Amino acid sequence: LYEQAVTEAEAVENWCDVGWICGNWAIALSLIGQLDIAKATRLRCVDALRKAGRPKVNVIGMELEAFRIDVFQGKAQEVLTDIEARLNEVRGWWQLHKAGKSVPDAPEQVFLGRALVSGLDIAKDANQQIENWEACLSLLKEIEQTYHEMGESKHAVYRTRFNQYKPLMELGRLNEAQQVAEENLASECEAGDQDGQSKALSALADIWHERGDIEQAIALERQALSICNQLHAPFDRAASHGNLFTHLVKAGKLDDSAKHLLAAIIYLLIIQRHDHLSTFLNNLRIMKSRAAESGTRYDLPRVSELLARPEFEVLGRFVEQFGVDAAELQGAVDEMVAGVMAV
C-alpha cells in the first residue's frame, strides 16, 4: 500500500506527500528487517523533501535516519563523521532558537528539538558500537538536558536517563548504573509500559551479572524475555535470548546457553540484523574454541529440535509467520557455523 501511495503521489509531483509516505514506508521496512530497501527509501524521502522545498532540518533529519540504518548494519565507524557533521549543524540551530533568534533552516522549535534528540541518539548508537563509552554517556546526558529544555514528561526523562546504565556499567560505575535502572523500572511500571519494563529488567540482569550474582541475573532476564514474548519485538527477543546465553555460560549451564544462542541467531537471521548477528557468531566461535581446548564440544541444537520445545513456542510461531522453512533455516545456520569454524 505504501508503494502504491508513493507511485500515485509521484505521478502528480506531490513531493511533500512522497516524502511523508516514504518516511513511513522506510519505518515499516526496517521493522521487518529489509534494511537495504529501508535505507534506499529513506534516501528517496530525502530527495522528495528537497524537491518540496522543505526546511533544511527536515532533510538532515531524514539523512540521519538513513545513517541509523547503516549503524544497524554494523557500519558505525564508516558513517560516524557524517553523523557528527549533521548533528553539529542541528545543535547550532538549537542554540540559536534557545537564544530567541530566527532560524530559517529550522523554523519550528518543537520539530527541531525532536530532530536534535534523534541525531544525538543515532550518534550514541554509533559510539556504542565502537565502544566509545565516555562519548555515549556525554551524548545521553545531552539528550536528557534537551528533554528538560523541551518540557518533556518525567517518564520521558527517566526513559532517556535509563540508557546511561550501559556506559556507566562499562566504565565500572555500578552503583550509579543500578540506581538509574531501578528508577527507570519503577517509572515504567507506573506508566504500564511493558517494553520499558523488559529493558529495565535486562539492564538489572546485566548489573547483577557484573556483581557476580549469576542466578539473580538469569532470573531477571527470564522475566524480561517473558515480557518480550508478549510483544511484537523480534529484535528485543533476540537480545534477551542473547543475554540469557551470556548469563547461562557464566553459570556453567552450557546446554541451555546453546539453545538461547541459536534462538537469538534465528531471530537475527530472519530480520537481517547483521550488526548483532556477527557478535553472536563471534560468541559461538569463542565457545567452540574453548570446548576444543578442553577436549569437549559446544554444539548448537538442531533448529527443528529447538522449535519443538515448549519454551521456544513464540520463536516457532515467528518462524511460521515469516514462512521460513525449518530445513532452509537449518541450512543457513549450518553455513554460518561452517564459516565460524573456517576463520
Residue frames as qw, qx, qy, qz and C-alpha x, y, z in Angstrom:
[[0.000, 0.884, 0.467, 0.000, 0.00, 0.00, 0.00],
 [0.301, -0.768, 0.131, 0.549, 2.89, 2.39, 0.73],
 [0.398, -0.104, 0.620, 0.668, 4.40, 1.57, -2.66],
 [0.193, 0.625, 0.673, 0.345, 1.09, 2.28, -4.39],
 [0.147, -0.919, -0.280, 0.235, 0.65, 5.55, -2.49],
 [0.369, -0.577, 0.320, 0.655, 4.15, 6.74, -3.41],
 [0.356, 0.187, 0.692, 0.599, 3.59, 5.92, -7.09],
 [0.073, 0.796, 0.570, 0.188, 0.37, 7.94, -7.14],
 [0.259, -0.885, -0.080, 0.378, 1.93, 10.89, -5.28],
 [0.423, -0.350, 0.473, 0.689, 4.96, 10.93, -7.62],
 [0.347, 0.458, 0.686, 0.447, 2.66, 10.88, -10.66],
 [0.007, 0.913, 0.345, 0.219, 1.22, 14.26, -9.64],
 [0.469, 0.406, -0.285, 0.731, 4.58, 15.51, -8.27],
 [0.521, -0.774, -0.046, -0.358, 3.21, 15.98, -4.76],
 [0.555, 0.400, -0.599, 0.417, 6.68, 15.83, -3.21],
 [0.333, -0.445, 0.494, -0.669, 5.56, 16.61, 0.35],
 [0.897, -0.098, 0.147, -0.404, 3.34, 13.54, 0.32],
 [0.832, 0.355, -0.412, 0.112, 6.06, 11.45, -1.34],
 [0.205, 0.500, -0.632, 0.556, 8.46, 12.35, 1.45],
 [0.559, -0.317, 0.424, -0.638, 5.92, 11.68, 4.21],
 [0.956, 0.068, -0.030, -0.285, 4.87, 8.33, 2.73],
 [0.708, 0.430, -0.505, 0.243, 8.46, 7.22, 2.08],
 [0.085, -0.513, 0.616, -0.592, 9.35, 8.03, 5.69],
 [0.753, -0.179, 0.379, -0.508, 6.58, 5.77, 6.99],
 [0.921, 0.307, -0.211, -0.118, 7.35, 3.12, 4.39],
 [0.424, 0.546, -0.629, 0.355, 11.01, 3.06, 5.50],
 [0.409, -0.394, 0.601, -0.563, 9.95, 2.51, 9.11],
 [0.913, 0.052, 0.169, -0.369, 7.80, -0.45, 8.07],
 [0.794, 0.463, -0.387, 0.081, 10.65, -1.92, 6.01],
 [0.104, 0.555, -0.678, 0.471, 13.05, -1.56, 8.95],
 [0.641, -0.281, 0.461, -0.546, 10.62, -3.29, 11.29],
 [0.967, 0.134, 0.144, -0.164, 10.55, -6.39, 9.09],
 [0.707, -0.412, 0.442, 0.366, 14.32, -6.38, 8.60],
 [0.675, 0.552, 0.314, 0.377, 14.54, -5.20, 4.97],
 [0.380, -0.738, -0.024, 0.557, 17.28, -2.74, 5.83],
 [0.372, -0.076, 0.473, 0.795, 18.88, -2.15, 2.42],
 [0.034, 0.587, 0.622, 0.516, 15.49, -1.28, 0.91],
 [0.318, -0.835, -0.393, 0.220, 14.66, 0.79, 4.00],
 [0.396, -0.512, 0.134, 0.751, 17.78, 2.90, 3.53],
 [0.214, 0.187, 0.582, 0.762, 17.07, 3.41, -0.17],
 [0.135, -0.738, -0.613, -0.248, 13.54, 4.52, 0.78],
 [0.381, -0.748, -0.194, 0.507, 14.93, 6.96, 3.37],
 [0.323, -0.279, 0.352, 0.833, 17.14, 8.49, 0.67],
 [0.066, 0.478, 0.681, 0.551, 14.14, 8.64, -1.66],
 [0.264, -0.832, -0.468, 0.140, 12.42, 10.61, 1.10],
 [0.396, -0.541, 0.076, 0.738, 15.41, 12.99, 1.33],
 [0.222, 0.096, 0.555, 0.796, 15.16, 13.67, -2.40],
 [0.097, -0.673, -0.660, -0.319, 11.40, 14.31, -2.17],
 [0.346, -0.788, -0.320, 0.396, 11.82, 16.72, 0.76],
 [0.331, -0.332, 0.264, 0.843, 14.39, 18.71, -1.20],
 [0.079, 0.324, 0.654, 0.679, 12.06, 18.88, -4.22],
 [0.240, -0.755, -0.604, -0.086, 9.24, 20.02, -1.94],
 [0.146, 0.648, -0.142, 0.734, 11.40, 22.86, -0.61],
 [0.701, -0.640, -0.313, -0.014, 11.08, 21.67, 2.99],
 [0.237, -0.905, 0.332, -0.117, 13.32, 23.31, 5.65],
 [0.445, 0.555, -0.692, 0.126, 16.87, 22.00, 5.78],
 [0.357, -0.351, 0.737, -0.454, 16.31, 20.46, 9.24],
 [0.872, 0.154, 0.246, -0.393, 13.75, 18.08, 7.72],
 [0.753, 0.541, -0.373, -0.025, 16.24, 16.96, 5.08],
 [0.154, 0.549, -0.740, 0.357, 19.08, 16.49, 7.59],
 [0.624, -0.222, 0.553, -0.506, 16.77, 14.65, 9.98],
 [0.933, 0.257, 0.080, -0.241, 15.94, 12.14, 7.27],
 [0.561, 0.607, -0.540, 0.157, 19.60, 11.81, 6.24],
 [0.207, -0.481, 0.727, -0.445, 20.44, 10.98, 9.87],
 [0.825, -0.017, 0.396, -0.404, 17.75, 8.30, 9.89],
 [0.841, 0.471, -0.259, -0.055, 19.40, 6.76, 6.80],
 [0.259, 0.582, -0.687, 0.349, 22.70, 6.71, 8.72],
 [0.618, -0.321, 0.533, -0.481, 20.88, 4.98, 11.59],
 [0.958, 0.209, 0.042, -0.192, 20.27, 2.07, 9.23],
 [0.573, 0.595, -0.511, 0.237, 24.00, 1.98, 8.41],
 [0.209, -0.510, 0.673, -0.493, 24.71, 1.74, 12.13],
 [0.864, -0.059, 0.297, -0.403, 22.18, -1.10, 12.42],
 [0.919, 0.377, -0.111, 0.008, 24.18, -2.90, 9.74],
 [0.838, -0.361, 0.079, 0.401, 27.46, -2.56, 11.62],
 [0.571, 0.506, 0.126, 0.634, 28.91, 0.40, 9.70],
 [0.331, -0.900, -0.212, 0.185, 29.22, 2.87, 12.60],
 [0.539, -0.462, 0.244, 0.660, 32.91, 3.60, 12.02],
 [0.389, 0.284, 0.549, 0.683, 32.25, 4.38, 8.35],
 [0.029, -0.711, -0.475, -0.517, 29.44, 6.87, 8.93],
 [0.455, -0.635, -0.417, 0.465, 30.26, 8.46, 12.31],
 [0.276, -0.200, 0.110, 0.933, 31.94, 11.52, 10.75],
 [0.127, -0.349, -0.553, -0.746, 28.90, 12.15, 8.55],
 [0.429, -0.655, -0.622, -0.006, 26.57, 11.75, 11.53],
 [0.443, -0.520, -0.263, 0.682, 28.59, 14.20, 13.65],
 [0.169, 0.041, 0.282, 0.943, 28.72, 16.81, 10.88],
 [0.284, -0.499, -0.558, -0.599, 24.93, 16.87, 10.54],
 [0.530, -0.612, -0.544, 0.220, 24.40, 16.68, 14.30],
 [0.389, -0.298, -0.136, 0.861, 26.63, 19.72, 14.86],
 [0.046, -0.252, -0.374, -0.891, 24.55, 21.71, 12.37],
 [0.469, -0.592, -0.579, -0.306, 21.34, 20.79, 14.22],
 [0.553, -0.466, -0.413, 0.554, 22.99, 21.63, 17.55],
 [0.237, -0.025, 0.058, 0.970, 23.84, 25.09, 16.23],
 [0.275, -0.431, -0.470, -0.720, 20.23, 25.75, 15.23],
 [0.573, -0.576, -0.581, 0.056, 19.02, 24.63, 18.67],
 [0.456, -0.334, -0.263, 0.782, 21.33, 27.09, 20.39],
 [0.015, 0.157, 0.251, 0.955, 20.06, 29.89, 18.15],
 [0.441, -0.529, -0.576, -0.441, 16.45, 29.01, 18.96],
 [0.582, -0.516, -0.503, 0.376, 17.22, 28.98, 22.68],
 [0.321, -0.222, -0.076, 0.917, 18.71, 32.46, 22.31],
 [0.277, 0.703, 0.444, -0.481, 15.44, 33.64, 20.74],
 [0.035, 0.498, -0.468, -0.730, 16.89, 34.08, 17.26],
 [0.783, 0.439, 0.044, -0.438, 15.21, 33.27, 13.94],
 [0.377, -0.318, 0.823, 0.283, 16.40, 30.08, 12.22],
 [0.617, 0.407, -0.219, -0.637, 15.06, 29.86, 8.63],
 [0.417, 0.292, -0.845, -0.162, 16.59, 26.38, 8.17],
 [0.329, -0.244, -0.887, 0.212, 14.66, 25.12, 11.22],
 [0.211, -0.416, -0.060, -0.882, 11.65, 27.38, 11.85],
 [0.751, -0.462, -0.240, -0.406, 9.67, 25.05, 14.14],
 [0.134, -0.620, 0.667, -0.392, 11.33, 24.66, 17.54],
 [0.819, -0.162, 0.439, -0.333, 9.40, 21.52, 18.51],
 [0.918, 0.394, -0.033, 0.007, 10.41, 19.72, 15.32],
 [0.355, 0.729, -0.499, 0.307, 13.99, 20.95, 15.72],
 [0.457, -0.528, 0.604, -0.385, 14.14, 19.58, 19.28],
 [0.930, 0.046, 0.319, -0.177, 12.96, 16.20, 18.10],
 [0.756, 0.603, -0.215, 0.139, 15.50, 16.22, 15.26],
 [0.034, 0.725, -0.590, 0.353, 18.25, 17.03, 17.76],
 [0.691, -0.331, 0.559, -0.318, 17.24, 14.21, 20.10],
 [0.942, 0.297, 0.136, -0.075, 17.07, 11.78, 17.20],
 [0.556, 0.710, -0.367, 0.229, 20.51, 12.84, 15.94],
 [0.244, -0.639, 0.629, -0.369, 22.03, 12.53, 19.41],
 [0.855, -0.117, 0.433, -0.260, 20.52, 9.06, 19.73],
 [0.874, 0.478, -0.063, 0.054, 21.96, 7.96, 16.39],
 [0.275, 0.736, -0.520, 0.334, 25.40, 9.29, 17.37],
 [0.553, -0.477, 0.578, -0.365, 25.09, 7.45, 20.69],
 [0.956, 0.123, 0.233, -0.132, 24.31, 4.18, 18.89],
 [0.697, 0.635, -0.270, 0.196, 27.32, 4.64, 16.61],
 [0.000, 0.691, -0.597, 0.407, 29.67, 5.36, 19.53],
 [0.766, -0.297, 0.463, -0.331, 28.27, 2.42, 21.45],
 [0.946, 0.323, -0.008, -0.027, 29.00, 0.13, 18.53],
 [0.605, 0.559, -0.390, 0.411, 32.68, 1.16, 18.61],
 [0.724, -0.456, -0.418, 0.305, 32.67, 1.07, 22.45],
 [0.234, 0.359, -0.175, 0.886, 33.42, 4.74, 22.98],
 [0.375, -0.574, -0.715, 0.138, 31.64, 4.78, 26.35],
 [0.215, -0.424, -0.240, 0.846, 32.59, 8.27, 27.51],
 [0.128, 0.015, -0.404, -0.906, 31.14, 9.72, 24.30],
 [0.342, -0.414, -0.795, -0.281, 27.98, 7.62, 24.77],
 [0.336, -0.557, -0.593, 0.474, 27.50, 8.94, 28.30],
 [0.102, -0.303, 0.018, 0.947, 28.05, 12.53, 27.19],
 [0.217, -0.137, -0.597, -0.760, 25.51, 12.19, 24.35],
 [0.376, -0.490, -0.785, -0.048, 22.93, 10.61, 26.66],
 [0.255, -0.518, -0.415, 0.703, 23.30, 13.45, 29.16],
 [0.037, 0.153, -0.265, -0.951, 22.81, 15.89, 26.30],
 [0.301, -0.342, -0.753, -0.475, 19.59, 14.09, 25.31],
 [0.353, -0.563, -0.675, 0.320, 18.35, 14.33, 28.89],
 [0.158, -0.404, -0.125, 0.892, 19.16, 18.06, 29.00],
 [0.141, -0.046, -0.517, -0.843, 17.38, 18.61, 25.69],
 [0.331, -0.479, -0.794, -0.172, 14.30, 16.82, 27.01],
 [0.275, -0.555, -0.472, 0.628, 14.30, 19.15, 30.02],
 [0.040, -0.286, 0.164, 0.943, 14.55, 22.16, 27.70],
 [0.248, -0.175, -0.689, -0.658, 11.66, 20.80, 25.59],
 [0.503, -0.182, 0.327, -0.779, 9.48, 20.36, 28.69],
 [0.601, 0.016, -0.754, -0.264, 9.08, 16.59, 28.22],
 [0.783, -0.496, -0.127, -0.353, 7.34, 14.42, 30.82],
 [0.461, -0.628, 0.602, -0.176, 9.04, 12.89, 33.85],
 [0.905, 0.064, 0.419, -0.025, 8.56, 9.44, 32.26],
 [0.706, 0.685, -0.046, 0.174, 10.32, 10.52, 29.06],
 [0.009, 0.840, -0.483, 0.246, 13.22, 11.96, 31.06],
 [0.693, -0.397, 0.585, -0.141, 13.57, 8.76, 33.13],
 [0.913, 0.319, 0.251, 0.025, 13.50, 6.69, 29.95],
 [0.559, 0.754, -0.236, 0.253, 16.34, 8.58, 28.31],
 [0.263, -0.743, 0.553, -0.270, 18.32, 8.66, 31.57],
 [0.916, -0.152, 0.350, -0.119, 17.96, 4.88, 31.77],
 [0.836, 0.520, -0.086, 0.152, 20.12, 4.46, 28.67],
 [0.041, 0.826, -0.494, 0.267, 23.05, 5.77, 30.70],
 [0.838, -0.411, 0.334, -0.134, 23.22, 2.46, 32.59],
 [0.938, 0.273, 0.051, 0.209, 25.25, 0.71, 29.87],
 [0.461, 0.667, -0.292, 0.508, 28.12, 3.20, 29.57],
 [0.425, -0.709, 0.367, -0.427, 28.10, 3.65, 33.37],
 [0.947, -0.213, 0.235, -0.055, 28.44, -0.11, 33.77],
 [0.833, 0.427, -0.060, 0.346, 31.18, -0.33, 31.14],
 [0.192, 0.734, -0.321, 0.567, 33.03, 2.45, 32.98],
 [0.493, -0.030, -0.750, 0.440, 32.80, 0.48, 36.24],
 [0.204, -0.170, 0.311, -0.913, 30.27, 2.80, 37.92],
 [0.274, -0.246, -0.917, -0.151, 27.92, 0.02, 39.03],
 [0.051, -0.462, -0.651, 0.600, 26.13, 1.80, 41.86],
 [0.228, 0.410, -0.072, -0.880, 25.13, 4.64, 39.54],
 [0.300, 0.066, -0.774, -0.554, 24.11, 2.17, 36.83],
 [0.191, -0.328, -0.916, 0.128, 21.90, 0.21, 39.24],
 [0.067, 0.480, 0.430, -0.761, 20.22, 3.35, 40.56],
 [0.281, 0.306, -0.362, -0.834, 19.42, 4.51, 37.03],
 [0.319, -0.056, -0.877, -0.354, 17.97, 1.10, 36.08],
 [0.142, -0.388, -0.837, 0.360, 15.87, 0.75, 39.25],
 [0.155, 0.449, 0.207, -0.855, 14.46, 4.27, 38.93],
 [0.340, 0.212, -0.540, -0.740, 13.52, 3.56, 35.34],
 [0.240, -0.188, -0.948, -0.087, 11.87, 0.21, 36.20],
 [0.007, 0.472, 0.650, -0.595, 9.68, 1.98, 38.78],
 [0.237, 0.433, -0.098, -0.864, 8.78, 4.65, 36.22],
 [0.317, 0.103, -0.765, -0.550, 7.93, 2.08, 33.52],
 [0.151, -0.318, -0.921, 0.166, 5.76, 0.08, 35.95],
 [0.102, 0.499, 0.410, -0.757, 3.92, 3.25, 36.94],
 [0.327, 0.418, -0.309, -0.790, 3.34, 4.07, 33.26],
 [0.819, 0.203, 0.474, -0.252, 2.32, 0.48, 32.43],
 [0.496, 0.712, -0.422, -0.260, 4.94, 0.30, 29.69],
 [0.963, -0.131, 0.233, 0.019, 5.83, -3.37, 29.16],
 [0.738, 0.557, -0.125, 0.360, 8.57, -2.70, 26.63],
 [0.018, 0.785, -0.380, 0.489, 10.29, -0.36, 29.06],
 [0.761, -0.493, 0.335, -0.254, 9.91, -2.88, 31.89],
 [0.976, 0.135, 0.066, 0.157, 11.59, -5.63, 29.88],
 [0.536, 0.652, -0.238, 0.481, 14.55, -3.39, 29.04],
 [0.292, -0.740, 0.385, -0.468, 14.95, -2.27, 32.67],
 [0.913, -0.294, 0.255, -0.125, 14.89, -5.90, 33.84],
 [0.873, 0.367, -0.057, 0.317, 17.56, -6.81, 31.27],
 [0.199, 0.772, -0.323, 0.511, 19.68, -3.91, 32.48],
 [0.585, -0.613, 0.390, -0.362, 19.41, -5.06, 36.09],
 [0.992, 0.002, 0.113, 0.060, 20.32, -8.59, 34.98],
 [0.640, 0.594, -0.215, 0.438, 23.49, -7.22, 33.36],
 [0.128, -0.755, 0.381, -0.517, 24.37, -5.31, 36.52],
 [0.808, -0.424, 0.331, -0.240, 23.85, -8.34, 38.80],
 [0.935, 0.276, -0.044, 0.219, 25.94, -10.42, 36.40],
 [0.380, 0.691, -0.321, 0.524, 28.71, -7.86, 36.75],
 [0.428, -0.650, 0.398, -0.487, 28.34, -8.01, 40.53],
 [0.131, 0.316, -0.935, 0.096, 28.76, -11.83, 40.41],
 [0.505, 0.136, 0.689, -0.501, 25.21, -12.94, 41.31],
 [0.126, 0.135, -0.762, -0.620, 24.57, -15.00, 38.19],
 [0.014, -0.404, -0.914, 0.025, 21.41, -16.77, 39.38],
 [0.100, 0.679, 0.371, -0.625, 19.81, -13.39, 40.07],
 [0.109, 0.447, -0.443, -0.769, 20.87, -12.26, 36.58],
 [0.062, -0.093, -0.923, -0.368, 19.29, -15.35, 34.99],
 [0.031, 0.559, 0.775, -0.292, 16.04, -14.89, 36.91],
 [0.110, 0.664, 0.107, -0.732, 15.76, -11.23, 35.92],
 [0.121, 0.330, -0.622, -0.700, 16.50, -11.95, 32.25],
 [0.004, 0.282, 0.947, 0.155, 13.88, -14.70, 32.15],
 [0.108, 0.682, 0.528, -0.495, 11.35, -12.14, 33.39],
 [0.107, 0.586, -0.262, -0.760, 12.47, -9.75, 30.64],
 [0.052, 0.094, -0.857, -0.504, 12.14, -12.45, 27.96],
 [0.093, 0.468, 0.864, -0.158, 8.68, -13.39, 29.21],
 [0.178, 0.733, 0.242, -0.611, 7.56, -9.81, 28.63],
 [0.068, 0.469, -0.558, -0.681, 9.31, -9.58, 25.22],
 [0.082, 0.108, 0.955, 0.264, 7.49, -12.72, 24.10],
 [0.177, 0.654, 0.670, -0.302, 4.18, -10.92, 24.65],
 [0.154, 0.802, -0.042, -0.576, 5.20, -8.02, 22.40],
 [0.794, 0.553, 0.181, 0.174, 5.84, -7.82, 18.66],
 [0.059, -0.921, 0.382, 0.051, 9.52, -7.08, 19.10],
 [0.974, 0.159, -0.096, 0.127, 11.69, -9.73, 17.40],
 [0.448, 0.603, -0.409, 0.519, 14.92, -7.80, 17.87],
 [0.388, -0.596, 0.424, -0.560, 14.25, -7.37, 21.58],
 [0.964, -0.159, 0.117, -0.181, 13.52, -11.10, 21.88],
 [0.819, 0.400, -0.259, 0.318, 16.81, -11.86, 20.13],
 [0.110, 0.663, -0.443, 0.594, 18.66, -9.54, 22.51],
 [0.667, -0.477, 0.332, -0.467, 17.03, -11.17, 25.54],
 [0.998, 0.051, -0.021, 0.029, 17.92, -14.67, 24.33],
 [0.605, 0.549, -0.337, 0.469, 21.47, -13.42, 23.79],
 [0.236, -0.657, 0.425, -0.576, 21.59, -12.03, 27.30],
 [0.896, -0.287, 0.208, -0.267, 20.41, -15.36, 28.70],
 [0.885, 0.337, -0.224, 0.232, 23.14, -17.10, 26.70],
 [0.259, 0.641, -0.445, 0.569, 25.75, -14.91, 28.41],
 [0.514, -0.524, 0.407, -0.543, 24.38, -15.47, 31.91],
 [0.980, -0.066, 0.072, -0.176, 23.95, -19.23, 31.39],
 [0.737, 0.456, -0.366, 0.340, 27.53, -19.60, 30.14],
 [0.016, -0.614, 0.500, -0.610, 28.78, -17.84, 33.25],
 [0.725, -0.336, 0.358, -0.483, 26.68, -20.22, 35.37],
 [0.174, -0.333, 0.919, 0.116, 28.20, -23.23, 33.55],
 [0.634, 0.359, 0.613, -0.305, 24.85, -24.25, 32.01],
 [0.083, -0.379, 0.597, 0.703, 26.26, -24.75, 28.54],
 [0.161, 0.322, 0.887, 0.291, 23.47, -26.87, 27.00],
 [0.074, 0.807, 0.528, -0.252, 20.86, -24.28, 27.92],
 [0.104, -0.692, 0.177, 0.692, 23.12, -21.49, 26.72],
 [0.188, -0.085, 0.756, 0.622, 23.39, -23.08, 23.26],
 [0.145, 0.608, 0.776, 0.083, 19.59, -23.16, 22.94],
 [0.000, 0.886, 0.268, -0.379, 19.28, -19.46, 23.62],
 [0.210, -0.508, 0.461, 0.696, 22.22, -18.60, 21.37],
 [0.200, 0.202, 0.825, 0.489, 20.54, -20.43, 18.48],
 [0.081, 0.773, 0.617, -0.122, 17.22, -18.68, 19.22],
 [0.091, -0.798, 0.043, 0.594, 18.95, -15.29, 19.02],
 [0.219, -0.270, 0.669, 0.656, 20.69, -16.24, 15.76],
 [0.207, 0.455, 0.827, 0.256, 17.39, -17.36, 14.19],
 [0.049, 0.869, 0.386, -0.305, 15.65, -14.09, 15.04],
 [0.135, -0.732, 0.267, 0.612, 18.54, -12.00, 13.71],
 [0.303, -0.013, 0.788, 0.535, 18.81, -14.06, 10.53],
 [0.194, 0.628, 0.740, 0.143, 15.15, -13.53, 9.71],
 [0.013, 0.949, 0.253, -0.186, 15.10, -9.79, 10.46],
 [0.673, 0.540, 0.015, 0.506, 18.54, -9.28, 8.85],
 [0.301, -0.938, 0.157, -0.068, 20.22, -7.55, 11.78],
 [0.847, 0.335, -0.262, 0.320, 23.74, -8.36, 10.59],
 [0.052, 0.719, -0.424, 0.549, 25.42, -5.98, 13.05],
 [0.610, -0.459, 0.477, -0.436, 24.28, -8.02, 16.04],
 [0.985, 0.137, -0.033, -0.102, 24.41, -11.36, 14.21],
 [0.599, 0.558, -0.459, 0.344, 28.17, -11.02, 13.80],
 [0.249, -0.583, 0.552, -0.541, 28.50, -10.54, 17.56],
 [0.856, -0.183, 0.328, -0.354, 26.64, -13.76, 18.32],
 [0.911, 0.360, -0.186, 0.073, 28.62, -15.69, 15.73],
 [0.274, 0.634, -0.562, 0.455, 31.80, -14.46, 17.37],
 [0.573, -0.429, 0.493, -0.495, 30.41, -15.72, 20.70],
 [0.978, 0.096, 0.075, -0.168, 29.83, -19.10, 19.08],
 [0.665, 0.565, -0.408, 0.267, 33.41, -19.12, 17.77],
 [0.105, -0.606, 0.594, -0.519, 34.72, -18.43, 21.28],
 [0.788, -0.242, 0.382, -0.417, 32.60, -21.19, 22.82],
 [0.955, 0.282, -0.090, -0.020, 33.71, -23.74, 20.23],
 [0.450, 0.631, -0.506, 0.379, 37.37, -22.80, 20.70],
 [0.372, -0.523, 0.568, -0.515, 37.13, -23.13, 24.48],
 [0.925, -0.057, 0.234, -0.295, 35.44, -26.51, 24.15],
 [0.838, 0.457, -0.272, 0.123, 38.10, -27.75, 21.73],
 [0.155, 0.658, -0.580, 0.455, 40.86, -26.66, 24.12],
 [0.508, -0.355, 0.611, -0.492, 39.27, -28.70, 26.92],
 [0.008, 0.114, -0.977, -0.179, 38.68, -31.74, 24.70],
 [0.329, 0.458, 0.746, -0.355, 34.89, -31.30, 24.57],
 [0.155, 0.368, 0.601, 0.692, 32.35, -29.91, 22.08],
 [0.177, 0.454, 0.382, -0.785, 29.99, -26.94, 22.05],
 [0.072, 0.220, 0.773, 0.590, 27.23, -27.55, 19.53],
 [0.424, 0.052, 0.067, -0.902, 24.03, -25.71, 18.76],
 [0.537, 0.223, 0.777, -0.239, 20.88, -27.85, 18.82],
 [0.200, 0.281, 0.732, 0.587, 19.10, -28.63, 15.58],
 [0.220, -0.084, -0.073, -0.969, 16.62, -25.95, 14.51],
 [0.606, -0.274, -0.563, -0.491, 13.67, -28.36, 14.37],
 [0.575, -0.268, -0.685, 0.358, 14.53, -29.67, 17.84],
 [0.140, -0.094, -0.324, 0.931, 14.65, -26.15, 19.27],
 [0.361, -0.126, -0.238, -0.893, 11.37, -25.06, 17.67],
 [0.624, -0.282, -0.684, -0.251, 9.64, -28.14, 19.08],
 [0.370, -0.161, -0.665, 0.628, 10.49, -27.20, 22.68],
 [0.164, -0.801, -0.575, -0.032, 7.59, -25.55, 24.57],
 [0.352, -0.705, -0.118, 0.604, 9.78, -22.75, 25.96],
 [0.170, -0.288, 0.434, 0.836, 10.56, -21.64, 22.39],
 [0.336, 0.578, 0.744, 0.010, 6.96, -21.73, 21.16],
 [0.150, 0.886, 0.117, -0.424, 6.96, -17.97, 20.45],
 [0.124, -0.550, 0.620, 0.546, 10.05, -18.36, 18.25],
 [0.331, 0.167, 0.895, 0.249, 8.35, -21.20, 16.38],
 [0.293, 0.776, 0.533, -0.169, 5.30, -19.05, 15.67],
 [0.019, 0.826, -0.209, -0.524, 7.58, -16.25, 14.45],
 [0.236, -0.278, 0.797, 0.481, 9.35, -18.59, 12.00],
 [0.310, 0.458, 0.825, 0.111, 5.97, -19.78, 10.69],
 [0.161, 0.848, 0.285, -0.416, 4.70, -16.21, 10.38],
 [0.053, 0.733, -0.421, -0.532, 7.57, -15.33, 8.04],
 [0.891, 0.398, -0.008, -0.219, 7.04, -18.51, 6.02],
 [0.112, 0.691, -0.714, 0.001, 10.58, -19.70, 6.69],
 [0.929, 0.024, -0.346, -0.127, 11.16, -23.41, 6.13],
 [0.685, -0.662, 0.302, -0.009, 12.92, -25.06, 9.08],
 [0.892, 0.067, 0.261, 0.363, 15.12, -27.11, 6.75],
 [0.456, 0.727, 0.039, 0.512, 16.25, -23.98, 4.87],
 [0.331, -0.882, 0.187, -0.278, 16.85, -22.25, 8.17],
 [0.862, -0.389, 0.279, 0.166, 18.97, -25.19, 9.30],
 [0.770, 0.396, 0.162, 0.473, 20.98, -24.89, 6.10],
 [0.133, 0.870, -0.077, 0.469, 21.64, -21.21, 6.75],
 [0.601, -0.742, 0.267, -0.130, 22.70, -21.95, 10.34],
 [0.921, -0.087, 0.249, 0.286, 24.97, -24.78, 9.21],
 [0.583, 0.637, 0.055, 0.502, 26.58, -22.47, 6.66],
 [0.143, -0.891, 0.188, -0.387, 27.25, -19.86, 9.32],
 [0.799, -0.531, 0.282, 0.016, 28.66, -22.43, 11.74],
 [0.868, 0.211, 0.184, 0.410, 30.97, -23.69, 9.00],
 [0.313, 0.804, -0.043, 0.504, 32.07, -20.10, 8.39],
 [0.497, -0.812, 0.224, -0.211, 32.77, -19.65, 12.09],
 [0.881, -0.306, 0.311, 0.181, 34.99, -22.73, 12.15],
 [0.751, 0.485, 0.134, 0.428, 36.81, -21.70, 8.96],
 [0.037, 0.941, -0.139, 0.306, 38.04, -18.42, 10.50]]
